[in-house]
Amino acid sequence: MLVAFSVTPIGTGEDVGDLVAEAVRVVRASGLPNETSAMFTTVEGEWDEVIDVVRRAVEAVGARSGRVSLVLKADIRQGVTDAIHAKVASIERRLAQQ
């Protein structure tokens, strides 16, 4: 499964980079395939392990912020691996054909 999520501390001011970095550290330390973009971090793995990483990322931010916003989108597809790269490669192939 793929999960794209964004964790945002609320009430800590405009610059949230340090707290968001804490969430990304949790994801990277998990060892699961992941990518971070300007607005989301995507993680790939099995349901339990991915949801656990998201939970721990939220807890890391929540440890320094009394309120946390979580946006999550999941692509749950049995038997698929490396979707984190395959989905993008599929679009790139289509774009190259035009």
mmCIF file as gemmi writes it, N, C-alpha and C atoms, coordinates in Angstrom:
data_model
loop_
_atom_site.group_PDB
_atom_site.id
_atom_site.type_symbol
_atom_site.label_atom_id
_atom_site.label_alt_id
_atom_site.label_comp_id
_atom_site.label_asym_id
_atom_site.label_entity_id
_atom_site.label_seq_id
_atom_site.pdbx_PDB_ins_code
_atom_site.Cartn_x
_atom_site.Cartn_y
_atom_site.Cartn_z
_atom_site.occupancy
_atom_site.B_iso_or_equiv
_atom_site.pdbx_formal_charge
_atom_site.auth_seq_id
_atom_site.auth_asym_id
_atom_site.pdbx_PDB_model_num
ATOM 1 N N . MET Axp A 1 ? 0.829 -1.172 0 1 0 ? 1 A 1
ATOM 2 C CA . MET Axp A 1 ? 0 0 0 1 0 ? 1 A 1
ATOM 3 C C . MET Axp A 1 ? 0.874 1.235 0 1 0 ? 1 A 1
ATOM 4 N N . LEU Axp A 2 ? 0.336 2.282 -0.584 1 0 ? 2 A 1
ATOM 5 C CA . LEU Axp A 2 ? 0.983 3.59 -0.545 1 0 ? 2 A 1
ATOM 6 C C . LEU Axp A 2 ? 0.152 4.507 0.33 1 0 ? 2 A 1
ATOM 7 N N . VAL Axp A 3 ? 0.818 5.278 1.167 1 0 ? 3 A 1
ATOM 8 C CA . VAL Axp A 3 ? 0.148 6.301 1.952 1 0 ? 3 A 1
ATOM 9 C C . VAL Axp A 3 ? 0.905 7.601 1.751 1 0 ? 3 A 1
ATOM 10 N N . ALA Axp A 4 ? 0.17 8.61 1.309 1 0 ? 4 A 1
ATOM 11 C CA . ALA Axp A 4 ? 0.707 9.966 1.231 1 0 ? 4 A 1
ATOM 12 C C . ALA Axp A 4 ? 0.09 10.732 2.385 1 0 ? 4 A 1
ATOM 13 N N . PHE Axp A 5 ? 0.928 11.361 3.187 1 0 ? 5 A 1
ATOM 14 C CA . PHE Axp A 5 ? 0.38 12.086 4.326 1 0 ? 5 A 1
ATOM 15 C C . PHE Axp A 5 ? 1.146 13.362 4.604 1 0 ? 5 A 1
ATOM 16 N N . SER Axp A 6 ? 0.452 14.252 5.291 1 0 ? 6 A 1
ATOM 17 C CA . SER Axp A 6 ? 1.02 15.527 5.691 1 0 ? 6 A 1
ATOM 18 C C . SER Axp A 6 ? 0.661 15.754 7.152 1 0 ? 6 A 1
ATOM 19 N N . VAL Axp A 7 ? 1.651 16.066 7.958 1 0 ? 7 A 1
ATOM 20 C CA . VAL Axp A 7 ? 1.449 16.361 9.375 1 0 ? 7 A 1
ATOM 21 C C . VAL Axp A 7 ? 1.817 17.823 9.592 1 0 ? 7 A 1
ATOM 22 N N . THR Axp A 8 ? 0.894 18.575 10.174 1 0 ? 8 A 1
ATOM 23 C CA . THR Axp A 8 ? 1.129 19.995 10.409 1 0 ? 8 A 1
ATOM 24 C C . THR Axp A 8 ? 0.828 20.35 11.853 1 0 ? 8 A 1
ATOM 25 N N . PRO Axp A 9 ? 1.797 20.911 12.557 1 0 ? 9 A 1
ATOM 26 C CA . PRO Axp A 9 ? 1.517 21.387 13.911 1 0 ? 9 A 1
ATOM 27 C C . PRO Axp A 9 ? 0.636 22.633 13.835 1 0 ? 9 A 1
ATOM 28 N N . ILE Axp A 10 ? -0.29 22.737 14.755 1 0 ? 10 A 1
ATOM 29 C CA . ILE Axp A 10 ? -1.189 23.892 14.803 1 0 ? 10 A 1
ATOM 30 C C . ILE Axp A 10 ? -0.862 24.708 16.05 1 0 ? 10 A 1
ATOM 31 N N . GLY Axp A 11 ? -0.815 26.031 15.865 1 0 ? 11 A 1
ATOM 32 C CA . GLY Axp A 11 ? -0.606 26.915 17.001 1 0 ? 11 A 1
ATOM 33 C C . GLY Axp A 11 ? 0.838 27.126 17.385 1 0 ? 11 A 1
ATOM 34 N N . THR Axp A 12 ? 1.758 26.774 16.479 1 0 ? 12 A 1
ATOM 35 C CA . THR Axp A 12 ? 3.18 26.938 16.79 1 0 ? 12 A 1
ATOM 36 C C . THR Axp A 12 ? 3.827 28.051 15.976 1 0 ? 12 A 1
ATOM 37 N N . GLY Axp A 13 ? 3.029 28.799 15.236 1 0 ? 13 A 1
ATOM 38 C CA . GLY Axp A 13 ? 3.565 29.872 14.408 1 0 ? 13 A 1
ATOM 39 C C . GLY Axp A 13 ? 3.643 29.463 12.953 1 0 ? 13 A 1
ATOM 40 N N . GLU Axp A 14 ? 4.131 30.376 12.151 1 0 ? 14 A 1
ATOM 41 C CA . GLU Axp A 14 ? 4.165 30.167 10.694 1 0 ? 14 A 1
ATOM 42 C C . GLU Axp A 14 ? 5.25 29.189 10.254 1 0 ? 14 A 1
ATOM 43 N N . ASP Axp A 15 ? 6.404 29.211 10.899 1 0 ? 15 A 1
ATOM 44 C CA . ASP Axp A 15 ? 7.51 28.331 10.513 1 0 ? 15 A 1
ATOM 45 C C . ASP Axp A 15 ? 7.385 26.995 11.239 1 0 ? 15 A 1
ATOM 46 N N . VAL Axp A 16 ? 6.977 25.975 10.48 1 0 ? 16 A 1
ATOM 47 C CA . VAL Axp A 16 ? 6.764 24.653 11.066 1 0 ? 16 A 1
ATOM 48 C C . VAL Axp A 16 ? 7.818 23.645 10.612 1 0 ? 16 A 1
ATOM 49 N N . GLY Axp A 17 ? 8.836 24.116 9.932 1 0 ? 17 A 1
ATOM 50 C CA . GLY Axp A 17 ? 9.844 23.239 9.34 1 0 ? 17 A 1
ATOM 51 C C . GLY Axp A 17 ? 10.533 22.305 10.323 1 0 ? 17 A 1
ATOM 52 N N . ASP Axp A 18 ? 10.893 22.802 11.482 1 0 ? 18 A 1
ATOM 53 C CA . ASP Axp A 18 ? 11.58 21.945 12.456 1 0 ? 18 A 1
ATOM 54 C C . ASP Axp A 18 ? 10.697 20.789 12.912 1 0 ? 18 A 1
ATOM 55 N N . LEU Axp A 19 ? 9.421 21.069 13.132 1 0 ? 19 A 1
ATOM 56 C CA . LEU Axp A 19 ? 8.512 20.019 13.585 1 0 ? 19 A 1
ATOM 57 C C . LEU Axp A 19 ? 8.184 19.031 12.468 1 0 ? 19 A 1
ATOM 58 N N . VAL Axp A 20 ? 8.011 19.542 11.269 1 0 ? 20 A 1
ATOM 59 C CA . VAL Axp A 20 ? 7.759 18.643 10.133 1 0 ? 20 A 1
ATOM 60 C C . VAL Axp A 20 ? 8.979 17.752 9.906 1 0 ? 20 A 1
ATOM 61 N N . ALA Axp A 21 ? 10.166 18.292 10.08 1 0 ? 21 A 1
ATOM 62 C CA . ALA Axp A 21 ? 11.387 17.491 9.935 1 0 ? 21 A 1
ATOM 63 C C . ALA Axp A 21 ? 11.406 16.333 10.926 1 0 ? 21 A 1
ATOM 64 N N . GLU Axp A 22 ? 10.853 16.528 12.116 1 0 ? 22 A 1
ATOM 65 C CA . GLU Axp A 22 ? 10.77 15.441 13.087 1 0 ? 22 A 1
ATOM 66 C C . GLU Axp A 22 ? 9.921 14.291 12.544 1 0 ? 22 A 1
ATOM 67 N N . ALA Axp A 23 ? 8.815 14.621 11.896 1 0 ? 23 A 1
ATOM 68 C CA . ALA Axp A 23 ? 7.957 13.595 11.296 1 0 ? 23 A 1
ATOM 69 C C . ALA Axp A 23 ? 8.693 12.863 10.18 1 0 ? 23 A 1
ATOM 70 N N . VAL Axp A 24 ? 9.406 13.593 9.354 1 0 ? 24 A 1
ATOM 71 C CA . VAL Axp A 24 ? 10.15 12.968 8.246 1 0 ? 24 A 1
ATOM 72 C C . VAL Axp A 24 ? 11.272 12.086 8.783 1 0 ? 24 A 1
ATOM 73 N N . ARG Axp A 25 ? 11.898 12.479 9.872 1 0 ? 25 A 1
ATOM 74 C CA . ARG Axp A 25 ? 12.93 11.63 10.495 1 0 ? 25 A 1
ATOM 75 C C . ARG Axp A 25 ? 12.354 10.273 10.895 1 0 ? 25 A 1
ATOM 76 N N . VAL Axp A 26 ? 11.162 10.287 11.464 1 0 ? 26 A 1
ATOM 77 C CA . VAL Axp A 26 ? 10.5 9.037 11.85 1 0 ? 26 A 1
ATOM 78 C C . VAL Axp A 26 ? 10.287 8.155 10.625 1 0 ? 26 A 1
ATOM 79 N N . VAL Axp A 27 ? 9.818 8.755 9.545 1 0 ? 27 A 1
ATOM 80 C CA . VAL Axp A 27 ? 9.568 7.987 8.313 1 0 ? 27 A 1
ATOM 81 C C . VAL Axp A 27 ? 10.866 7.402 7.782 1 0 ? 27 A 1
ATOM 82 N N . ARG Axp A 28 ? 11.884 8.197 7.686 1 0 ? 28 A 1
ATOM 83 C CA . ARG Axp A 28 ? 13.154 7.722 7.134 1 0 ? 28 A 1
ATOM 84 C C . ARG Axp A 28 ? 13.792 6.654 8.009 1 0 ? 28 A 1
ATOM 85 N N . ALA Axp A 29 ? 13.651 6.773 9.306 1 0 ? 29 A 1
ATOM 86 C CA . ALA Axp A 29 ? 14.212 5.782 10.223 1 0 ? 29 A 1
ATOM 87 C C . ALA Axp A 29 ? 13.466 4.449 10.151 1 0 ? 29 A 1
ATOM 88 N N . SER Axp A 30 ? 12.26 4.457 9.606 1 0 ? 30 A 1
ATOM 89 C CA . SER Axp A 30 ? 11.454 3.237 9.535 1 0 ? 30 A 1
ATOM 90 C C . SER Axp A 30 ? 12.046 2.202 8.583 1 0 ? 30 A 1
ATOM 91 N N . GLY Axp A 31 ? 12.828 2.655 7.614 1 0 ? 31 A 1
ATOM 92 C CA . GLY Axp A 31 ? 13.384 1.743 6.623 1 0 ? 31 A 1
ATOM 93 C C . GLY Axp A 31 ? 12.433 1.423 5.482 1 0 ? 31 A 1
ATOM 94 N N . LEU Axp A 32 ? 11.208 1.926 5.554 1 0 ? 32 A 1
ATOM 95 C CA . LEU Axp A 32 ? 10.253 1.696 4.468 1 0 ? 32 A 1
ATOM 96 C C . LEU Axp A 32 ? 10.567 2.624 3.301 1 0 ? 32 A 1
ATOM 97 N N . PRO Axp A 33 ? 10.262 2.195 2.069 1 0 ? 33 A 1
ATOM 98 C CA . PRO Axp A 33 ? 10.442 3.092 0.929 1 0 ? 33 A 1
ATOM 99 C C . PRO Axp A 33 ? 9.608 4.359 1.152 1 0 ? 33 A 1
ATOM 100 N N . ASN Axp A 34 ? 10.218 5.518 0.906 1 0 ? 34 A 1
ATOM 101 C CA . ASN Axp A 34 ? 9.508 6.777 1.126 1 0 ? 34 A 1
ATOM 102 C C . ASN Axp A 34 ? 10.078 7.879 0.268 1 0 ? 34 A 1
ATOM 103 N N . GLU Axp A 35 ? 9.256 8.872 0.043 1 0 ? 35 A 1
ATOM 104 C CA . GLU Axp A 35 ? 9.668 10.082 -0.669 1 0 ? 35 A 1
ATOM 105 C C . GLU Axp A 35 ? 8.96 11.261 -0.034 1 0 ? 35 A 1
ATOM 106 N N . THR Axp A 36 ? 9.666 12.358 0.094 1 0 ? 36 A 1
ATOM 107 C CA . THR Axp A 36 ? 9.076 13.572 0.637 1 0 ? 36 A 1
ATOM 108 C C . THR Axp A 36 ? 9.089 14.646 -0.443 1 0 ? 36 A 1
ATOM 109 N N . SER Axp A 37 ? 7.939 15.287 -0.635 1 0 ? 37 A 1
ATOM 110 C CA . SER Axp A 37 ? 7.824 16.394 -1.583 1 0 ? 37 A 1
ATOM 111 C C . SER Axp A 37 ? 7.446 17.653 -0.802 1 0 ? 37 A 1
ATOM 112 N N . ALA Axp A 38 ? 7.135 18.698 -1.508 1 0 ? 38 A 1
ATOM 113 C CA . ALA Axp A 38 ? 6.844 19.973 -0.853 1 0 ? 38 A 1
ATOM 114 C C . ALA Axp A 38 ? 5.645 19.914 0.086 1 0 ? 38 A 1
ATOM 115 N N . MET Axp A 39 ? 4.69 19.013 -0.19 1 0 ? 39 A 1
ATOM 116 C CA . MET Axp A 39 ? 3.476 19.012 0.61 1 0 ? 39 A 1
ATOM 117 C C . MET Axp A 39 ? 3.131 17.685 1.271 1 0 ? 39 A 1
ATOM 118 N N . PHE Axp A 40 ? 3.725 16.577 0.827 1 0 ? 40 A 1
ATOM 119 C CA . PHE Axp A 40 ? 3.386 15.266 1.365 1 0 ? 40 A 1
ATOM 120 C C . PHE Axp A 40 ? 4.62 14.389 1.483 1 0 ? 40 A 1
ATOM 121 N N . THR Axp A 41 ? 4.532 13.418 2.357 1 0 ? 41 A 1
ATOM 122 C CA . THR Axp A 41 ? 5.494 12.331 2.413 1 0 ? 41 A 1
ATOM 123 C C . THR Axp A 41 ? 4.737 11.066 2.05 1 0 ? 41 A 1
ATOM 124 N N . THR Axp A 42 ? 5.298 10.284 1.132 1 0 ? 42 A 1
ATOM 125 C CA . THR Axp A 42 ? 4.683 9.032 0.701 1 0 ? 42 A 1
ATOM 126 C C . THR Axp A 42 ? 5.506 7.881 1.256 1 0 ? 42 A 1
ATOM 127 N N . VAL Axp A 43 ? 4.806 6.896 1.816 1 0 ? 43 A 1
ATOM 128 C CA . VAL Axp A 43 ? 5.433 5.719 2.405 1 0 ? 43 A 1
ATOM 129 C C . VAL Axp A 43 ? 4.798 4.487 1.791 1 0 ? 43 A 1
ATOM 130 N N . GLU Axp A 44 ? 5.615 3.454 1.531 1 0 ? 44 A 1
ATOM 131 C CA . GLU Axp A 44 ? 5.099 2.212 0.963 1 0 ? 44 A 1
ATOM 132 C C . GLU Axp A 44 ? 5.407 1.042 1.877 1 0 ? 44 A 1
ATOM 133 N N . GLY Axp A 45 ? 4.434 0.172 2.046 1 0 ? 45 A 1
ATOM 134 C CA . GLY Axp A 45 ? 4.628 -1.022 2.856 1 0 ? 45 A 1
ATOM 135 C C . GLY Axp A 45 ? 3.308 -1.703 3.13 1 0 ? 45 A 1
ATOM 136 N N . GLU Axp A 46 ? 3.32 -2.592 4.096 1 0 ? 46 A 1
ATOM 137 C CA . GLU Axp A 46 ? 2.101 -3.281 4.514 1 0 ? 46 A 1
ATOM 138 C C . GLU Axp A 46 ? 1.299 -2.377 5.449 1 0 ? 46 A 1
ATOM 139 N N . TRP Axp A 47 ? -0.002 -2.633 5.518 1 0 ? 47 A 1
ATOM 140 C CA . TRP Axp A 47 ? -0.936 -1.796 6.277 1 0 ? 47 A 1
ATOM 141 C C . TRP Axp A 47 ? -0.413 -1.466 7.681 1 0 ? 47 A 1
ATOM 142 N N . ASP Axp A 48 ? -0.14 -2.485 8.472 1 0 ? 48 A 1
ATOM 143 C CA . ASP Axp A 48 ? 0.239 -2.265 9.869 1 0 ? 48 A 1
ATOM 144 C C . ASP Axp A 48 ? 1.505 -1.441 10.01 1 0 ? 48 A 1
ATOM 145 N N . GLU Axp A 49 ? 2.503 -1.723 9.18 1 0 ? 49 A 1
ATOM 146 C CA . GLU Axp A 49 ? 3.76 -1.004 9.319 1 0 ? 49 A 1
ATOM 147 C C . GLU Axp A 49 ? 3.641 0.443 8.84 1 0 ? 49 A 1
ATOM 148 N N . VAL Axp A 50 ? 2.885 0.681 7.782 1 0 ? 50 A 1
ATOM 149 C CA . VAL Axp A 50 ? 2.726 2.051 7.276 1 0 ? 50 A 1
ATOM 150 C C . VAL Axp A 50 ? 1.916 2.892 8.261 1 0 ? 50 A 1
ATOM 151 N N . ILE Axp A 51 ? 0.811 2.343 8.742 1 0 ? 51 A 1
ATOM 152 C CA . ILE Axp A 51 ? -0.021 3.093 9.688 1 0 ? 51 A 1
ATOM 153 C C . ILE Axp A 51 ? 0.747 3.361 10.98 1 0 ? 51 A 1
ATOM 154 N N . ASP Axp A 52 ? 1.589 2.426 11.401 1 0 ? 52 A 1
ATOM 155 C CA . ASP Axp A 52 ? 2.419 2.646 12.589 1 0 ? 52 A 1
ATOM 156 C C . ASP Axp A 52 ? 3.395 3.793 12.375 1 0 ? 52 A 1
ATOM 157 N N . VAL Axp A 53 ? 3.985 3.878 11.193 1 0 ? 53 A 1
ATOM 158 C CA . VAL Axp A 53 ? 4.912 4.971 10.897 1 0 ? 53 A 1
ATOM 159 C C . VAL Axp A 53 ? 4.173 6.306 10.914 1 0 ? 53 A 1
ATOM 160 N N . VAL Axp A 54 ? 2.996 6.354 10.314 1 0 ? 54 A 1
ATOM 161 C CA . VAL Axp A 54 ? 2.204 7.59 10.329 1 0 ? 54 A 1
ATOM 162 C C . VAL Axp A 54 ? 1.876 7.98 11.772 1 0 ? 54 A 1
ATOM 163 N N . ARG Axp A 55 ? 1.446 7.011 12.579 1 0 ? 55 A 1
ATOM 164 C CA . ARG Axp A 55 ? 1.114 7.286 13.979 1 0 ? 55 A 1
ATOM 165 C C . ARG Axp A 55 ? 2.321 7.858 14.719 1 0 ? 55 A 1
ATOM 166 N N . ARG Axp A 56 ? 3.489 7.238 14.527 1 0 ? 56 A 1
ATOM 167 C CA . ARG Axp A 56 ? 4.691 7.707 15.22 1 0 ? 56 A 1
ATOM 168 C C . ARG Axp A 56 ? 5.126 9.089 14.73 1 0 ? 56 A 1
ATOM 169 N N . ALA Axp A 57 ? 4.917 9.381 13.445 1 0 ? 57 A 1
ATOM 170 C CA . ALA Axp A 57 ? 5.238 10.708 12.904 1 0 ? 57 A 1
ATOM 171 C C . ALA Axp A 57 ? 4.329 11.771 13.529 1 0 ? 57 A 1
ATOM 172 N N . VAL Axp A 58 ? 3.054 11.45 13.657 1 0 ? 58 A 1
ATOM 173 C CA . VAL Axp A 58 ? 2.11 12.374 14.293 1 0 ? 58 A 1
ATOM 174 C C . VAL Axp A 58 ? 2.492 12.575 15.76 1 0 ? 58 A 1
ATOM 175 N N . GLU Axp A 59 ? 2.843 11.503 16.446 1 0 ? 59 A 1
ATOM 176 C CA . GLU Axp A 59 ? 3.245 11.613 17.855 1 0 ? 59 A 1
ATOM 177 C C . GLU Axp A 59 ? 4.503 12.461 18.019 1 0 ? 59 A 1
ATOM 178 N N . ALA Axp A 60 ? 5.435 12.343 17.077 1 0 ? 60 A 1
ATOM 179 C CA . ALA Axp A 60 ? 6.666 13.143 17.154 1 0 ? 60 A 1
ATOM 180 C C . ALA Axp A 60 ? 6.353 14.629 17.061 1 0 ? 60 A 1
ATOM 181 N N . VAL Axp A 61 ? 5.448 14.989 16.18 1 0 ? 61 A 1
ATOM 182 C CA . VAL Axp A 61 ? 5.048 16.397 16.055 1 0 ? 61 A 1
ATOM 183 C C . VAL Axp A 61 ? 4.228 16.811 17.278 1 0 ? 61 A 1
ATOM 184 N N . GLY Axp A 62 ? 3.32 15.94 17.689 1 0 ? 62 A 1
ATOM 185 C CA . GLY Axp A 62 ? 2.467 16.244 18.837 1 0 ? 62 A 1
ATOM 186 C C . GLY Axp A 62 ? 3.218 16.406 20.137 1 0 ? 62 A 1
ATOM 187 N N . ALA Axp A 63 ? 4.4 15.826 20.227 1 0 ? 63 A 1
ATOM 188 C CA . ALA Axp A 63 ? 5.207 15.973 21.443 1 0 ? 63 A 1
ATOM 189 C C . ALA Axp A 63 ? 5.632 17.415 21.661 1 0 ? 63 A 1
ATOM 190 N N . ARG Axp A 64 ? 5.654 18.199 20.572 1 0 ? 64 A 1
ATOM 191 C CA . ARG Axp A 64 ? 6.082 19.596 20.682 1 0 ? 64 A 1
ATOM 192 C C . ARG Axp A 64 ? 4.991 20.577 20.269 1 0 ? 64 A 1
ATOM 193 N N . SER Axp A 65 ? 3.796 20.055 20.013 1 0 ? 65 A 1
ATOM 194 C CA . SER Axp A 65 ? 2.678 20.899 19.61 1 0 ? 65 A 1
ATOM 195 C C . SER Axp A 65 ? 1.403 20.324 20.217 1 0 ? 65 A 1
ATOM 196 N N . GLY Axp A 66 ? 0.593 21.164 20.8 1 0 ? 66 A 1
ATOM 197 C CA . GLY Axp A 66 ? -0.625 20.695 21.452 1 0 ? 66 A 1
ATOM 198 C C . GLY Axp A 66 ? -1.707 20.246 20.488 1 0 ? 66 A 1
ATOM 199 N N . ARG Axp A 67 ? -1.56 20.602 19.225 1 0 ? 67 A 1
ATOM 200 C CA . ARG Axp A 67 ? -2.569 20.262 18.219 1 0 ? 67 A 1
ATOM 201 C C . ARG Axp A 67 ? -1.868 19.93 16.916 1 0 ? 67 A 1
ATOM 202 N N . VAL Axp A 68 ? -2.343 18.866 16.247 1 0 ? 68 A 1
ATOM 203 C CA . VAL Axp A 68 ? -1.717 18.41 15.008 1 0 ? 68 A 1
ATOM 204 C C . VAL Axp A 68 ? -2.801 18.137 13.968 1 0 ? 68 A 1
ATOM 205 N N . SER Axp A 69 ? -2.569 18.581 12.751 1 0 ? 69 A 1
ATOM 206 C CA . SER Axp A 69 ? -3.452 18.273 11.627 1 0 ? 69 A 1
ATOM 207 C C . SER Axp A 69 ? -2.815 17.165 10.802 1 0 ? 69 A 1
ATOM 208 N N . LEU Axp A 70 ? -3.604 16.158 10.431 1 0 ? 70 A 1
ATOM 209 C CA . LEU Axp A 70 ? -3.124 15.052 9.61 1 0 ? 70 A 1
ATOM 210 C C . LEU Axp A 70 ? -4.008 14.932 8.378 1 0 ? 70 A 1
ATOM 211 N N . VAL Axp A 71 ? -3.388 14.955 7.205 1 0 ? 71 A 1
ATOM 212 C CA . VAL Axp A 71 ? -4.067 14.68 5.941 1 0 ? 71 A 1
ATOM 213 C C . VAL Axp A 71 ? -3.456 13.396 5.409 1 0 ? 71 A 1
ATOM 214 N N . LEU Axp A 72 ? -4.297 12.427 5.053 1 0 ? 72 A 1
ATOM 215 C CA . LEU Axp A 72 ? -3.805 11.115 4.638 1 0 ? 72 A 1
ATOM 216 C C . LEU Axp A 72 ? -4.594 10.613 3.439 1 0 ? 72 A 1
ATOM 217 N N . LYS Axp A 73 ? -3.88 10.08 2.46 1 0 ? 73 A 1
ATOM 218 C CA . LYS Axp A 73 ? -4.492 9.445 1.299 1 0 ? 73 A 1
ATOM 219 C C . LYS Axp A 73 ? -3.801 8.109 1.103 1 0 ? 73 A 1
ATOM 220 N N . ALA Axp A 74 ? -4.591 7.035 0.912 1 0 ? 74 A 1
ATOM 221 C CA . ALA Axp A 74 ? -4.015 5.699 0.79 1 0 ? 74 A 1
ATOM 222 C C . ALA Axp A 74 ? -4.442 5.04 -0.517 1 0 ? 74 A 1
ATOM 223 N N . ASP Axp A 75 ? -3.513 4.302 -1.101 1 0 ? 75 A 1
ATOM 224 C CA . ASP Axp A 75 ? -3.774 3.452 -2.269 1 0 ? 75 A 1
ATOM 225 C C . ASP Axp A 75 ? -3.516 2.023 -1.803 1 0 ? 75 A 1
ATOM 226 N N . ILE Axp A 76 ? -4.591 1.293 -1.574 1 0 ? 76 A 1
ATOM 227 C CA . ILE Axp A 76 ? -4.504 -0.057 -1.014 1 0 ? 76 A 1
ATOM 228 C C . ILE Axp A 76 ? -4.72 -1.039 -2.158 1 0 ? 76 A 1
ATOM 229 N N . ARG Axp A 77 ? -3.644 -1.722 -2.547 1 0 ? 77 A 1
ATOM 230 C CA . ARG Axp A 77 ? -3.687 -2.622 -3.698 1 0 ? 77 A 1
ATOM 231 C C . ARG Axp A 77 ? -2.837 -3.848 -3.395 1 0 ? 77 A 1
ATOM 232 N N . GLN Axp A 78 ? -3.49 -4.983 -3.282 1 0 ? 78 A 1
ATOM 233 C CA . GLN Axp A 78 ? -2.807 -6.224 -2.936 1 0 ? 78 A 1
ATOM 234 C C . GLN Axp A 78 ? -1.841 -6.658 -4.038 1 0 ? 78 A 1
ATOM 235 N N . GLY Axp A 79 ? -0.701 -7.203 -3.641 1 0 ? 79 A 1
ATOM 236 C CA . GLY Axp A 79 ? 0.235 -7.813 -4.575 1 0 ? 79 A 1
ATOM 237 C C . GLY Axp A 79 ? 1.089 -6.858 -5.38 1 0 ? 79 A 1
ATOM 238 N N . VAL Axp A 80 ? 1.038 -5.587 -5.084 1 0 ? 80 A 1
ATOM 239 C CA . VAL Axp A 80 ? 1.828 -4.602 -5.831 1 0 ? 80 A 1
ATOM 240 C C . VAL Axp A 80 ? 3.012 -4.175 -4.975 1 0 ? 80 A 1
ATOM 241 N N . THR Axp A 81 ? 4.191 -4.177 -5.577 1 0 ? 81 A 1
ATOM 242 C CA . THR Axp A 81 ? 5.377 -3.681 -4.883 1 0 ? 81 A 1
ATOM 243 C C . THR Axp A 81 ? 6.023 -2.592 -5.725 1 0 ? 81 A 1
ATOM 244 N N . ASP Axp A 82 ? 6.769 -1.749 -5.098 1 0 ? 82 A 1
ATOM 245 C CA . ASP Axp A 82 ? 7.46 -0.617 -5.709 1 0 ? 82 A 1
ATOM 246 C C . ASP Axp A 82 ? 6.509 0.32 -6.446 1 0 ? 82 A 1
ATOM 247 N N . ALA Axp A 83 ? 5.295 0.427 -5.963 1 0 ? 83 A 1
ATOM 248 C CA . ALA Axp A 83 ? 4.324 1.352 -6.558 1 0 ? 83 A 1
ATOM 249 C C . ALA Axp A 83 ? 4.784 2.793 -6.421 1 0 ? 83 A 1
ATOM 250 N N . ILE Axp A 84 ? 5.596 3.064 -5.417 1 0 ? 84 A 1
ATOM 251 C CA . ILE Axp A 84 ? 6.078 4.422 -5.196 1 0 ? 84 A 1
ATOM 252 C C . ILE Axp A 84 ? 6.848 4.945 -6.417 1 0 ? 84 A 1
ATOM 253 N N . HIS Axp A 85 ? 7.475 4.038 -7.151 1 0 ? 85 A 1
ATOM 254 C CA . HIS Axp A 85 ? 8.186 4.422 -8.371 1 0 ? 85 A 1
ATOM 255 C C . HIS Axp A 85 ? 7.428 4.026 -9.633 1 0 ? 85 A 1
ATOM 256 N N . ALA Axp A 86 ? 6.761 2.89 -9.616 1 0 ? 86 A 1
ATOM 257 C CA . ALA Axp A 86 ? 6.089 2.374 -10.81 1 0 ? 86 A 1
ATOM 258 C C . ALA Axp A 86 ? 4.978 3.297 -11.294 1 0 ? 86 A 1
ATOM 259 N N . LYS Axp A 87 ? 4.235 3.895 -10.382 1 0 ? 87 A 1
ATOM 260 C CA . LYS Axp A 87 ? 3.139 4.769 -10.789 1 0 ? 87 A 1
ATOM 261 C C . LYS Axp A 87 ? 3.668 6.002 -11.532 1 0 ? 87 A 1
ATOM 262 N N . VAL Axp A 88 ? 4.743 6.557 -11.05 1 0 ? 88 A 1
ATOM 263 C CA . VAL Axp A 88 ? 5.335 7.725 -11.709 1 0 ? 88 A 1
ATOM 264 C C . VAL Axp A 88 ? 5.953 7.32 -13.046 1 0 ? 88 A 1
ATOM 265 N N . ALA Axp A 89 ? 6.634 6.188 -13.078 1 0 ? 89 A 1
ATOM 266 C CA . ALA Axp A 89 ? 7.251 5.713 -14.322 1 0 ? 89 A 1
ATOM 267 C C . ALA Axp A 89 ? 6.2 5.487 -15.397 1 0 ? 89 A 1
ATOM 268 N N . SER Axp A 90 ? 5.038 4.997 -15.025 1 0 ? 90 A 1
ATOM 269 C CA . SER Axp A 90 ? 3.959 4.776 -15.975 1 0 ? 90 A 1
ATOM 270 C C . SER Axp A 90 ? 3.514 6.084 -16.626 1 0 ? 90 A 1
ATOM 271 N N . ILE Axp A 91 ? 3.39 7.115 -15.843 1 0 ? 91 A 1
ATOM 272 C CA . ILE Axp A 91 ? 3.005 8.423 -16.39 1 0 ? 91 A 1
ATOM 273 C C . ILE Axp A 91 ? 4.115 8.989 -17.274 1 0 ? 91 A 1
ATOM 274 N N . GLU Axp A 92 ? 5.36 8.852 -16.829 1 0 ? 92 A 1
ATOM 275 C CA . GLU Axp A 92 ? 6.483 9.354 -17.623 1 0 ? 92 A 1
ATOM 276 C C . GLU Axp A 92 ? 6.551 8.665 -18.984 1 0 ? 92 A 1
ATOM 277 N N . ARG Axp A 93 ? 6.298 7.346 -19.031 1 0 ? 93 A 1
ATOM 278 C CA . ARG Axp A 93 ? 6.276 6.623 -20.317 1 0 ? 93 A 1
ATOM 279 C C . ARG Axp A 93 ? 5.193 7.187 -21.229 1 0 ? 93 A 1
ATOM 280 N N . ARG Axp A 94 ? 4.046 7.442 -20.683 1 0 ? 94 A 1
ATOM 281 C CA . ARG Axp A 94 ? 2.946 7.982 -21.481 1 0 ? 94 A 1
ATOM 282 C C . ARG Axp A 94 ? 3.284 9.377 -22 1 0 ? 94 A 1
ATOM 283 N N . LEU Axp A 95 ? 3.882 10.186 -21.175 1 0 ? 95 A 1
ATOM 284 C CA . LEU Axp A 95 ? 4.275 11.525 -21.608 1 0 ? 95 A 1
ATOM 285 C C . LEU Axp A 95 ? 5.318 11.486 -22.708 1 0 ? 95 A 1
ATOM 286 N N . ALA Axp A 96 ? 6.232 10.545 -22.636 1 0 ? 96 A 1
ATOM 287 C CA . ALA Axp A 96 ? 7.297 10.415 -23.637 1 0 ? 96 A 1
ATOM 288 C C . ALA Axp A 96 ? 6.753 9.988 -25.008 1 0 ? 96 A 1
ATOM 289 N N . GLN Axp A 97 ? 5.602 9.329 -25.012 1 0 ? 97 A 1
ATOM 290 C CA . GLN Axp A 97 ? 5.012 8.834 -26.269 1 0 ? 97 A 1
ATOM 291 C C . GLN Axp A 97 ? 4.309 9.925 -27.058 1 0 ? 97 A 1
ATOM 292 N N . GLN Axp A 98 ? 4.085 11.046 -26.467 1 0 ? 98 A 1
ATOM 293 C CA . GLN Axp A 98 ? 3.317 12.095 -27.158 1 0 ? 98 A 1
ATOM 294 C C . GLN Axp A 98 ? 4.181 13.086 -27.851 1 0 ? 98 A 1
